[in-house]
Amino acid sequence: MNQVQQQIRFCTSADGTRLAVATVGQGPPLVKAATWLTHVEKEPYNLVSRHWVAELSRNNVLVRYDSRGCGLSDRDVERISMDAWLEDLEAVVSSVELERFPLFGMSQGAAIAVTYAARHPEKVSQLILYGGCARGLLKRNPSPKVREAAQAMLKAAELGWGADSSSFRQVFIAQLLHDATTEQQRAVDDAQRLTISGANAVRFMKEVFEIDVRELAPRIQCPTLVFHAEEDPCFPFEEGRLLASLIPNARFFPLQSKNHLPFETDAAWPVFLSEFRAFLSVSGLGCRSHDENAGETGKLLLTPRQLEILREVAMGHTDKQIARKLSLSPRTVEMHVANALLALQCRTRAEAVRRATELKLTN
C-alpha cells in the first residue's frame, strides 16, 4: 500500500470545535465540503474513498476535513446542525487562507456547499455537486408511512450502529448502494464503524432529513455543475434535478448508476471524472479584456493577497522566501500563486508576471 503524502492539521470552528483538515496534491486548490462517515487519515486507503482522494488531488491541492462528530475532529460536540456545518467550512477556508476556489459537495455535503456559496459568492469560483438534494426526506411532504419508516431507521441506528454485529450497518448500506460487491460492502461497514458513533449517526440523520436549501439555491452566482445517479437509492433522482433547476444556469448531468456515490469500478466513475475535469478546466475567472479598463478588471480578479504574492514572485523570490516574509506557510503561498495563474489564465509563473505587468498590477 503506497503511503499518501498528505498533511493533516487542526483548526477551530466558531464554537470551539476542533476540526481535522487534510491537504493533498499539487495545483490550484479544490475544497470539498464535509460529509459524515469521514476520516481524513484513513480515507486514502479505504475502497469507499481512496479513488476520490487520488483523483480529486491529481491536478489540485485537495482540501478536505472531518465533519464535527466524525473522524479525527472532535467527536463529543454540542451542536450538529446546518449552521454548525457552515461555520466549520468557513473555519477551514480561513485556516488554509483561501481567497477564491472551486467548491465540491457530495451527498449531504452538497447542501453545505450550496449554503456556503450562496452566503459567500465572492469566495466560490465554481460549484460542483454530486448526489445532493434540495430537500431532506421530511421536507418532501412524506406520507405517514414514510415518516414512520424514518423514525424506525433512527431508532434502529441508536440501538444497533455501535454493536459488534454489523447487521444494522448492512441494512444502512443497502440504503446507499444497490450495486456493490461483498468487499465494497465490507469497506463501507468499516468506514461506518471507524468514523462515527451510533449516537452521532442518529443526530446526523435527523439533520439530513431536515435539509432545505430551496431559498438559498437561487442565490448561487458561480458556474455550477450538478451530478446525480439515475437510480440513486438515497436521494431520489428527482431531488437532484430539482436542486439543479433552482440554481441559475446550472448544468445537470445524469449518471447511469445504482449507487448513491460511485465506487472506482462503477461505470459512472470515469464519466464523472471526465466531466468534472472539463468543467474545472473552463475558468470563469479569466481576464480577457485588453482595453483601457483591463488593469482594473485584473485587480478585481486578483485578491489583495494574490497581488502581494505576485509582486514578490516578480522580484524573483521563492515560495519559502515569500512565506517567511509574509508569515505564511509555503503551501499557502503555492495555492495563492496557483489561484493567480487561474485568474489570469496563465500556465507558468513567468507568464503570469508578464501578464500582471501588462495590466500594471504589480506596480
C-alpha positions as CSV (number, residue, x, y, z in Angstrom):
1,M,0.0,0.0,0.0
2,N,1.5,3.3,-1.1
3,Q,1.7,6.0,1.6
4,V,-0.3,9.1,0.6
5,Q,1.7,12.3,1.0
6,Q,-1.0,14.4,2.8
7,Q,-0.7,16.9,5.5
8,I,-3.2,16.9,8.4
9,R,-3.6,20.0,10.6
10,F,-6.3,21.2,13.0
11,C,-8.3,24.3,13.1
12,T,-11.1,25.6,15.4
13,S,-14.6,26.4,14.4
14,A,-16.6,29.4,15.7
15,D,-17.9,27.5,18.8
16,G,-14.5,26.0,19.7
17,T,-14.9,22.6,18.0
18,R,-11.6,21.2,16.8
19,L,-11.6,20.1,13.1
20,A,-9.1,17.9,11.3
21,V,-8.1,19.4,7.9
22,A,-6.1,17.4,5.3
23,T,-4.4,18.8,2.2
24,V,-3.0,16.6,-0.6
25,G,-1.9,17.1,-4.2
26,Q,-0.5,20.0,-6.2
27,G,-2.0,22.7,-8.3
28,P,-4.9,25.1,-7.7
29,P,-7.0,24.5,-4.6
30,L,-10.2,22.5,-4.6
31,V,-12.2,22.4,-1.4
32,K,-14.5,19.5,-0.5
33,A,-17.4,20.3,1.9
34,A,-17.5,17.6,4.6
35,T,-20.0,14.8,4.9
36,W,-20.4,12.4,7.7
37,L,-18.6,9.0,7.6
38,T,-15.2,10.7,7.0
39,H,-11.8,10.1,8.5
40,V,-9.1,12.1,6.7
41,E,-6.3,9.8,7.9
42,K,-8.0,6.6,6.7
43,E,-9.8,7.8,3.5
44,P,-6.8,7.4,1.2
45,Y,-6.7,3.6,1.9
46,N,-10.4,2.6,2.0
47,L,-12.3,1.3,-1.0
48,V,-15.1,3.7,-0.3
49,S,-13.0,6.8,-0.6
50,R,-9.5,6.2,-1.9
51,H,-10.4,6.8,-5.6
52,W,-12.0,10.2,-4.6
53,V,-8.8,11.3,-2.8
54,A,-6.5,10.1,-5.5
55,E,-8.3,11.6,-8.5
56,L,-9.5,14.9,-7.0
57,S,-6.0,15.6,-5.9
58,R,-4.4,14.6,-9.2
59,N,-4.5,18.2,-10.6
60,N,-5.3,20.2,-7.5
61,V,-4.5,20.7,-3.9
62,L,-7.5,18.9,-2.4
63,V,-8.6,20.4,0.9
64,R,-11.0,18.2,2.9
65,Y,-11.8,17.9,6.5
66,D,-13.6,15.7,9.0
67,S,-17.0,17.0,10.0
68,R,-17.6,17.6,13.7
69,G,-18.5,14.3,15.3
70,C,-16.5,12.3,12.8
71,G,-13.0,11.0,12.2
72,L,-10.2,13.0,13.8
73,S,-12.4,16.0,14.5
74,D,-14.0,16.4,18.0
75,R,-16.5,13.6,18.5
76,D,-18.2,14.9,21.6
77,V,-19.9,18.0,20.3
78,E,-22.9,20.0,21.5
79,R,-24.1,21.2,18.1
80,I,-24.7,19.2,14.9
81,S,-26.7,21.4,12.5
82,M,-26.5,23.1,9.2
83,D,-25.4,26.3,10.9
84,A,-22.6,24.5,12.6
85,W,-21.6,22.7,9.4
86,L,-21.4,26.1,7.6
87,E,-19.3,27.6,10.4
88,D,-17.0,24.6,10.1
89,L,-16.4,25.2,6.4
90,E,-15.8,28.9,7.0
91,A,-13.2,28.0,9.6
92,V,-11.4,25.5,7.3
93,V,-11.3,28.0,4.4
94,S,-9.9,30.7,6.8
95,S,-7.3,28.3,8.2
96,V,-5.8,27.5,4.8
97,E,-6.1,31.2,3.8
98,L,-8.0,30.7,0.6
99,E,-9.4,33.7,-1.2
100,R,-11.3,32.1,-4.1
101,F,-11.7,28.5,-5.1
102,P,-13.9,25.8,-6.7
103,L,-16.1,24.1,-4.1
104,F,-17.2,20.4,-4.3
105,G,-20.1,19.0,-2.3
106,M,-21.3,15.4,-2.4
107,S,-24.3,13.8,-0.7
108,Q,-25.1,15.8,2.5
109,G,-22.1,18.0,1.7
110,A,-23.9,19.3,-1.4
111,A,-26.3,21.3,0.8
112,I,-23.4,22.6,2.9
113,A,-21.7,23.7,-0.3
114,V,-24.8,25.4,-1.7
115,T,-25.3,27.2,1.6
116,Y,-21.7,28.4,1.7
117,A,-21.7,29.5,-2.0
118,A,-24.9,31.4,-1.5
119,R,-23.6,33.3,1.5
120,H,-20.1,33.8,0.3
121,P,-20.4,34.4,-3.5
122,E,-17.1,36.2,-3.5
123,K,-15.3,33.1,-2.4
124,V,-16.6,30.4,-4.8
125,S,-15.4,30.4,-8.4
126,Q,-17.2,27.2,-9.4
127,L,-19.6,24.8,-7.7
128,I,-19.7,21.1,-8.3
129,L,-22.4,18.9,-6.6
130,Y,-22.8,15.2,-6.6
131,G,-25.8,13.2,-5.2
132,G,-27.3,16.1,-3.3
133,C,-30.8,17.2,-2.6
134,A,-32.7,20.5,-2.3
135,R,-35.0,18.9,0.4
136,G,-34.4,16.3,3.0
137,L,-36.8,13.4,3.5
138,L,-39.1,15.2,6.0
139,K,-39.2,18.4,3.8
140,R,-40.8,16.5,0.9
141,N,-44.3,16.2,2.4
142,P,-43.8,12.5,3.1
143,S,-46.7,10.1,3.8
144,P,-47.3,8.9,7.4
145,K,-45.8,5.5,6.5
146,V,-42.6,7.2,5.2
147,R,-42.4,9.2,8.4
148,E,-42.8,6.1,10.5
149,A,-40.1,4.3,8.5
150,A,-37.7,7.3,9.1
151,Q,-38.3,7.2,12.8
152,A,-37.8,3.4,12.8
153,M,-34.4,3.9,11.0
154,L,-33.3,6.4,13.6
155,K,-34.3,4.1,16.5
156,A,-32.5,1.1,14.8
157,A,-29.4,3.2,14.4
158,E,-29.4,4.3,18.0
159,L,-29.6,0.7,19.2
160,G,-27.5,-1.1,16.5
161,W,-24.9,1.2,15.0
162,G,-22.2,0.7,17.5
163,A,-22.9,-3.0,18.2
164,D,-20.3,-5.7,17.4
165,S,-22.7,-7.2,14.9
166,S,-22.8,-5.3,11.5
167,S,-26.4,-6.3,10.8
168,F,-27.9,-2.8,11.2
169,R,-25.0,-1.2,9.3
170,Q,-25.6,-3.6,6.5
171,V,-29.2,-2.5,6.4
172,F,-28.0,1.1,6.2
173,I,-25.5,0.2,3.4
174,A,-28.5,-1.2,1.4
175,Q,-30.0,2.3,1.6
176,L,-26.9,3.8,-0.1
177,L,-25.7,1.1,-2.5
178,H,-27.5,-1.2,-4.8
179,D,-24.6,-2.4,-6.9
180,A,-21.7,-3.1,-4.5
181,T,-19.5,-6.2,-4.2
182,T,-19.1,-8.0,-0.9
183,E,-15.6,-6.5,-0.5
184,Q,-17.0,-3.0,-1.2
185,Q,-19.8,-3.5,1.3
186,R,-17.3,-4.6,3.9
187,A,-15.3,-1.4,3.2
188,V,-18.4,0.7,3.8
189,D,-19.1,-1.1,7.0
190,D,-15.5,-0.4,8.2
191,A,-15.9,3.2,7.4
192,Q,-19.1,3.5,9.3
193,R,-17.7,1.7,12.3
194,L,-14.5,3.7,12.4
195,T,-15.7,7.2,11.6
196,I,-18.8,7.9,13.8
197,S,-20.7,6.7,16.9
198,G,-24.2,5.4,16.8
199,A,-25.4,8.5,18.8
200,N,-23.8,10.9,16.3
201,A,-25.1,8.9,13.4
202,V,-28.6,9.5,14.6
203,R,-28.0,13.2,15.1
204,F,-26.6,13.4,11.5
205,M,-29.5,11.6,10.0
206,K,-32.0,13.8,11.8
207,E,-30.3,16.9,10.3
208,V,-30.1,15.4,6.8
209,F,-33.9,14.6,7.0
210,E,-34.4,18.4,7.5
211,I,-32.2,19.7,4.7
212,D,-33.9,22.6,2.8
213,V,-31.8,24.8,0.5
214,R,-34.7,25.8,-1.8
215,E,-34.4,29.5,-0.8
216,L,-30.6,29.6,-1.0
217,A,-30.0,27.8,-4.3
218,P,-31.3,30.6,-6.5
219,R,-28.7,32.9,-4.9
220,I,-25.8,31.0,-6.4
221,Q,-23.8,33.2,-8.7
222,C,-21.0,31.0,-10.0
223,P,-20.9,28.3,-12.7
224,T,-22.5,25.1,-11.3
225,L,-22.4,21.5,-12.4
226,V,-24.8,19.0,-10.7
227,F,-24.3,15.2,-11.0
228,H,-26.9,12.7,-9.9
229,A,-27.2,8.9,-10.3
230,E,-30.3,7.9,-12.2
231,E,-31.1,5.1,-9.7
232,D,-29.7,6.8,-6.5
233,P,-31.2,4.8,-3.6
234,C,-30.5,7.6,-1.1
235,F,-31.6,10.9,-2.5
236,P,-34.1,10.4,-5.4
237,F,-33.1,11.4,-8.9
238,E,-35.9,14.0,-8.9
239,E,-34.3,15.8,-5.9
240,G,-31.1,16.2,-7.8
241,R,-32.9,17.5,-10.8
242,L,-34.9,19.9,-8.5
243,L,-31.6,21.2,-7.0
244,A,-30.1,21.9,-10.4
245,S,-33.3,23.6,-11.6
246,L,-33.1,26.0,-8.6
247,I,-29.6,27.2,-9.3
248,P,-29.3,29.8,-12.0
249,N,-27.8,28.4,-15.2
250,A,-26.7,25.2,-13.5
251,R,-25.8,22.3,-15.8
252,F,-27.4,18.9,-14.8
253,F,-25.6,15.7,-15.7
254,P,-27.4,12.4,-15.0
255,L,-25.2,9.3,-14.5
256,Q,-26.1,5.7,-15.0
257,S,-25.6,4.2,-11.6
258,K,-27.5,2.3,-8.9
259,N,-25.2,3.6,-6.1
260,H,-25.6,6.8,-4.2
261,L,-21.9,7.5,-4.8
262,P,-19.8,5.6,-7.3
263,F,-17.0,3.1,-6.5
264,E,-13.9,3.1,-8.6
265,T,-15.3,0.1,-10.5
266,D,-18.6,1.8,-11.2
267,A,-19.1,2.6,-14.9
268,A,-20.2,6.1,-13.9
269,W,-16.9,6.9,-12.3
270,P,-14.8,7.7,-15.4
271,V,-17.7,9.6,-16.9
272,F,-18.0,11.7,-13.8
273,L,-14.2,12.4,-13.8
274,S,-14.1,13.4,-17.4
275,E,-17.0,15.9,-17.0
276,F,-15.6,17.1,-13.6
277,R,-12.2,17.9,-15.0
278,A,-13.6,19.5,-18.1
279,F,-15.7,21.8,-16.0
280,L,-12.9,22.8,-13.8
281,S,-10.6,23.5,-16.7
282,V,-13.0,26.1,-18.0
283,S,-12.4,29.0,-15.7
284,G,-15.0,31.7,-15.2
285,L,-12.2,33.9,-13.8
286,G,-10.3,34.6,-17.0
287,C,-9.1,38.1,-17.7
288,R,-9.9,38.6,-21.3
289,S,-10.2,42.4,-21.5
290,H,-7.4,44.2,-23.3
291,D,-9.0,47.6,-23.3
292,E,-8.2,50.6,-21.2
293,N,-10.0,49.1,-18.3
294,A,-8.1,45.8,-18.3
295,G,-5.9,46.8,-15.3
296,E,-9.0,47.5,-13.2
297,T,-10.5,44.2,-14.3
298,G,-7.4,42.3,-13.4
299,K,-7.4,43.9,-9.9
300,L,-10.9,42.7,-9.4
301,L,-10.0,39.2,-10.4
302,L,-6.9,39.0,-8.1
303,T,-7.3,39.3,-4.3
304,P,-5.1,41.7,-2.4
305,R,-3.1,38.7,-1.0
306,Q,-2.6,37.3,-4.6
307,L,-1.4,40.7,-5.8
308,E,1.0,40.9,-2.9
309,I,2.4,37.5,-3.6
310,L,2.6,38.0,-7.3
311,R,4.7,41.2,-6.7
312,E,7.1,39.0,-4.7
313,V,7.2,36.4,-7.5
314,A,8.0,39.2,-9.9
315,M,11.0,40.2,-7.8
316,G,12.3,36.6,-8.1
317,H,11.6,35.4,-4.6
318,T,10.9,31.7,-3.9
319,D,7.8,30.4,-2.1
320,K,9.9,29.8,1.0
321,Q,11.2,33.4,0.9
322,I,7.7,34.8,0.3
323,A,6.3,32.6,3.1
324,R,8.9,33.8,5.6
325,K,8.4,37.4,4.7
326,L,4.6,37.3,4.9
327,S,4.4,34.8,7.8
328,L,2.6,32.2,5.7
329,S,3.3,28.5,5.0
330,P,5.0,27.6,1.7
331,R,1.9,25.5,0.8
332,T,-0.3,28.6,1.3
333,V,1.9,30.7,-0.9
334,E,1.8,27.9,-3.6
335,M,-2.0,27.9,-3.5
336,H,-2.2,31.7,-3.8
337,V,0.1,31.6,-6.8
338,A,-2.0,28.8,-8.4
339,N,-5.1,30.9,-7.9
340,A,-3.5,33.9,-9.5
341,L,-2.5,31.7,-12.5
342,L,-6.0,30.5,-12.8
343,A,-7.4,34.1,-12.6
344,L,-5.0,35.4,-15.3
345,Q,-5.4,32.3,-17.5
346,C,-1.6,31.7,-17.4
347,R,0.2,28.4,-17.2
348,T,3.5,29.5,-15.7
349,R,4.7,32.0,-13.1
350,A,6.8,33.9,-15.7
351,E,3.7,34.2,-17.9
352,A,1.6,35.5,-15.0
353,V,4.3,38.0,-14.1
354,R,4.3,39.3,-17.7
355,R,0.5,39.4,-17.8
356,A,0.3,41.2,-14.5
357,T,3.0,43.7,-15.7
358,E,1.0,44.4,-18.9
359,L,-2.1,45.1,-16.7
360,K,0.0,47.2,-14.4
361,L,-1.0,45.0,-11.4
362,T,2.5,44.7,-9.9
363,N,3.3,48.4,-9.8
